[in-house]
């Protein structure tokens, strides 16, 4: 039986499942609408879809590293509550996602969700749907990043039991354990200070122009004379760049050093060159607008 767009739309409206899942279900049951709905429910897809509107802003960040420290991944998987995020089964799921990303090539979340789940026949999406149906709250694989270095090593750091994760790629000819130690120190720095850029060379002109204008207006609003505002802005801009550029930041473990000086010290000691090539910091829920819940109102609705 031919599967029409109207049939797919009807199933989607009734179940809330994704369009491709609806079409696949209809195809499997030769267009029988009721059997397609049952199939979607059996797979947990309808139930998962109904929960997809809930805000999942909790969760975990985790990472996976290759044995030679030349490739690594970092992932964020969200849940609705911190309670679920602390569940051992959820923790294993997040770790398995990180392993899957490391072992496969994925351009985006969509391609990752279509990958086979580690040591299973189901896809990542199918395993996720099953967990949503079992646990009873919305979850989603939000983002991932994969690092690779040809000459160098990658280090990582997880903070707060998975609330913040950082990967740091160092380009260097040395394979010393001190490189990994340096990378972890830098990752801890990034976790604590959250720099926007690695160095001043990475700062885009649009950012500088925008911030300079704000600093200029701030100075004028403070009543500073116009003739000295320019010099003040330059000074304040330099101070701001010191705060947002990783290499210019004061090293959190030793205030007498900047991160740049720390890197140079280790490079001199090991008689090699070291470059901070790439940094990635994931913080659980950052950028997600959390829904404000009113418990009293929720209870009142249930009593009506």
ABEGO torsion letter per residue (X at the ends): XBBBAAAAAAAAAAAGBBAAAAAAAAAAAGGBAAAAAAAAAAAGAAAAAAAAABBBABEBBBBBBBAAGABBBBBBBBBABAAAAABAAAAAAAAAAAAAAAABBBABAAAAAABBBBGBABBAAAAAAAAAAAAGBBBBBABBBBBBBABEBBBBBBBGGGABBBBBBBBBABABAAAAAAAAAAAAAAAAAGBABABAAABBAAAAAAAAAAAAAAAAAAGBBAAAAAAAAAAAAAAAAAAABAAABBBAABAABBAAAAAAAAAAAAGBBBBBABBBBBBBGBGBBBBBBBAAAAAAAAAX
